[in-house]
């Protein structure tokens, strides 16, 4: 999220990511926010690799990363 209210928007979005994982019975390892700077905050969730492609294709923006 970008802008003056980026932190608040990202925190709100993280709540929806948790709800999404619960609705689809995904293993949610972590969901939260990461502050890059005052005007740029990332909302994220960490799920199993087997769910990654489905989530990437269903949610916007269509981004996903795999890390071992």
N, C-alpha and C positions, 0 to 999 in steps of 0.2 A: 504494500500500500504506500502511496506517496501523498505528500501534502501535510498541511498543518495538523490534521487529525489522524494521521497515519497510525499512530499507536492505538487509538481507540477503535479504529476500523479493523486493524489486524487482530486485536483481542476479540472483537465480536466475531470475526471470520473464523478464528480458532475454535470458538464454541460450536459453530456450524460444522466444522470438520469433525469434531468429536461426535456430534449427532449423526452425521453421515456414516461414520464408521460403525456406530452402534446400530443404526437402522439396517445396515447390510451385513451385520455380524462379522465384521473384520476385526482381526487382532490389532488393536491400537497400542503401539509401544510408547508413543509420546505425541502430544500435540501442544503447540504453543506459538510464541512469537519470538522473533529475533530482531533487535533494534540495530539497524545499520547506521543511521544517524537520526537527527530530530525529525526529518521529513521523509524517512524511508524505513519501513518496518515490514518484515516478512512474516506471514502466517504459514505454519507448516504442520504436517503430521508425519509420523514414522509408522509405517505399516509393513506387513510381510511382502516380500518380493512378488509372491503369487497374486497379490491384489493390485500391484502397482499399475499395470497397463490398463486395467479396468477403470481405476480411479483417474488416471491421467486422461483417458479418453472421455470420461463423463464430466469432469470438472474443468472449469476455466480458471486461469489460463492452463493450457494443455502442457504442463511441465511435470517431469518426474525424474528423479535421479536414483541410481542404485549405488549403494556404497557397502563394501564388505567390512 
